[in-house]
């Protein structure tokens, strides 16, 4: 499961359709983990790593959450049932319509 999520994140990072501003989010999380400055110092065993873990996971989840849904579906291999307007293709019925205005019909008579 974690391997699939990481593979999805890597595919999103190299995909040109994902805006570069979004790609900064996971990079900033990784830079924070690698930097020597922390909210909680790493000198305290285990407790010092908690902020690193939260920042890294939070940045990755934020990146996935803000990524365009159509690109996520495309990359993950899910079937895209929506057209460009966002309507579900399987539950849409094509048809014709006409506008009937009762007021204008009464005036014509």
VOKOL-667452 format. One line per 3 residues: their letters; for each residue x, y, z of N, C-alpha, C. Coordinates in steps of 0.2 Angstrom, whole numbers. Layout:
residues N
a = X:Y:Z:X:Y:Z:X:Y:Z ~ ...
//
This chain:
residues 109
xxx = 4:-6:0:0:0:0:4:6:0 ~ 9:7:5:14:12:5:18:13:-1 ~ 20:7:-4:24:7:-10:19:10:-16
xxx = 13:9:-16:9:11:-22:8:19:-21 ~ 7:21:-15:6:28:-14:12:32:-16 ~ 18:29:-14:24:32:-16:25:32:-23
xxx = 24:27:-27:24:27:-34:20:32:-37 ~ 13:33:-34:9:38:-37:12:45:-36 ~ 15:46:-30:18:53:-29:23:54:-34
xxx = 28:49:-35:33:50:-40:31:51:-47 ~ 25:48:-49:22:49:-55:19:56:-56 ~ 16:58:-51:14:65:-51:19:70:-51
xxx = 25:69:-48:30:73:-48:33:74:-54 ~ 33:69:-58:36:69:-65:31:71:-71 ~ 25:71:-69:20:73:-74:20:80:-75
xxx = 20:82:-81:20:89:-83:13:93:-83 ~ 8:89:-82:1:92:-81:0:94:-74 ~ 4:92:-69:4:94:-62:7:101:-62
xxx = 4:106:-59:8:113:-58:14:112:-54 ~ 19:116:-56:25:116:-52:24:119:-45 ~ 19:123:-44:18:126:-37:16:120:-32
xxx = 12:115:-35:10:109:-31:16:105:-29 ~ 21:104:-34:27:100:-33:32:103:-28 ~ 31:109:-26:35:112:-21:33:109:-14
xxx = 27:107:-13:25:105:-6:28:99:-4 ~ 29:93:-8:33:88:-5:40:89:-5 ~ 43:93:-9:50:95:-9:51:99:-3
xxx = 47:103:-1:48:107:5:48:102:12 ~ 43:98:11:43:93:17:49:89:18 ~ 52:87:12:58:83:12:64:87:14
xxx = 64:93:12:69:98:14:69:99:22 ~ 63:100:25:62:101:32:65:95:36 ~ 63:89:33:66:83:37:73:82:36
xxx = 76:84:31:84:84:30:87:90:34 ~ 84:95:35:87:101:38:89:100:45 ~ 94:103:48:96:103:55:91:106:60
xxx = 87:111:57:82:115:61:76:111:62 ~ 73:111:68:67:107:69:63:111:74 ~ 56:109:74:52:112:80:54:108:86
xxx = 55:102:86:57:98:91:64:95:90 ~ 69:97:94:76:95:92:77:87:92 ~ 81:85:87:82:78:86:87:75:91
xxx = 89:79:96:93:76:101:89:72:106 ~ 83:73:106:78:69:111:76:63:107 ~ 78:57:109:76:51:105:69:50:104
xxx = 67:48:98:60:47:96:56:53:96 ~ 56:57:101:52:63:101:54:68:96 ~ 60:68:95:63:73:90:61:71:83
xxx = 59:65:82:58:63:75:50:64:73 ~ 46:65:79:39:65:78:37:71:73 ~ 40:77:74:38:83:70:40:81:63
xxx = 46:78:62:48:76:55:43:72:51 ~ 41:67:55:36:62:52:30:66:50 ~ 27:70:55:21:73:54:21:78:48
xxx = 27:82:47:28:87:42:29:83:35 ~ 32:77:35:33:74:29:26:71:27 ~ 23:67:31:17:64:29:11:69:28
xxx = 11:75:31:7:80:30:8:83:23 ~ 14:84:21:16:88:15:14:83:9 ~ 15:76:10:13:72:5:5:71:4
xxx = 2:71:10:-5:71:9:-8:77:6 ~ -5:83:8:-8:89:5:-7:89:-2 ~ -1:87:-5:1:86:-12:-4:82:-15
xxx = -6:76:-12:-11:72:-16:-18:75:-16 ~ -19:78:-10:-26:81:-10:-27:87:-14 ~ -22:91:-16:-22:97:-20:-21:95:-28
xxx = -19:89:-29:-17:87:-36:-24:86:-40 ~ -24:88:-46:-30:88:-50:-33:80:-50 ~ -39:80:-49:-42:73:-48:-42:69:-55
xxx = -43:72:-60:-43:69:-67:-36:66:-68 ~ -30:69:-66:-24:67:-67:-22:61:-62 ~ -25:62:-56:-24:56:-51:-28:50:-54
xxx = -34:51:-57:-37:45:-59:-34:42:-65 ~ -31:46:-69:-27:44:-75:-21:40:-73 ~ -17:43:-69:-11:39:-67:-12:33:-63
xxx = -17:33:-59:-19:27:-55:-22:22:-58 ~ -25:23:-65:-28:18:-69:-35:17:-68 ~ -38:22:-64:-45:21:-63:-49:24:-69
xxx = -55:21:-71:-59:23:-76:-62:30:-75 ~ -61:34:-80:-64:41:-79:-70:41:-83 ~ -76:42:-79:-83:42:-81:-85:49:-82
xxx = -81:54:-81:-84:61:-82:-81:64:-88 ~ -86:68:-91:-84:72:-97:-81:78:-94 ~ -79:83:-99:-75:89:-97:-79:93:-93
xxx = -86:93:-93:-90:97:-88:-91:94:-81 ~ -88:88:-80:-89:85:-74:-95:81:-73 ~ -99:80:-78:-105:75:-78:-103:68:-79
xxx = -106:64:-75:-105:57:-75:-108:54:-82 ~ -103:51:-86:-105:48:-93:-110:43:-92 ~ -109:38:-87:-114:32:-87:-121:34:-85
xxx = -122:40:-81:-128:41:-79:-131:48:-82 ~ -129:49:-88:-132:55:-92:-136:52:-97 ~ -142:55:-98:-146:54:-104:-147:59:-109
xxx = -145:58:-115:-146:63:-120:-153:64:-122 ~ -155:70:-124:-162:71:-126:-162:78:-128 ~ -168:80:-131:-170:86:-134:-175:90:-129
xxx = -175:96:-129:-180:100:-125:-182:106:-129 ~ -188:108:-126:-191:115:-129:-194:118:-123 ~ -194:125:-124:-196:129:-118:-204:131:-120
xxx = -208:129:-116:-215:131:-116:-217:137:-112 ~ -219:142:-114:-221:148:-110:-228:149:-111 ~ -232:147:-106:-239:148:-106:-242:155:-107
xxx = -238:160:-105:-240:167:-106:-240:169:-113 ~ -235:167:-117:-234:169:-124:-239:165:-128 ~ -241:159:-126:-246:156:-130:-253:159:-129
xxx = -255:162:-123:-261:165:-122:-262:171:-126 ~ -256:175:-127:-256:181:-130:-257:180:-138 ~ -255:175:-140:-255:174:-148:-262:172:-150
x = -267:170:-145:-273:168:-147:-278:173:-148
//
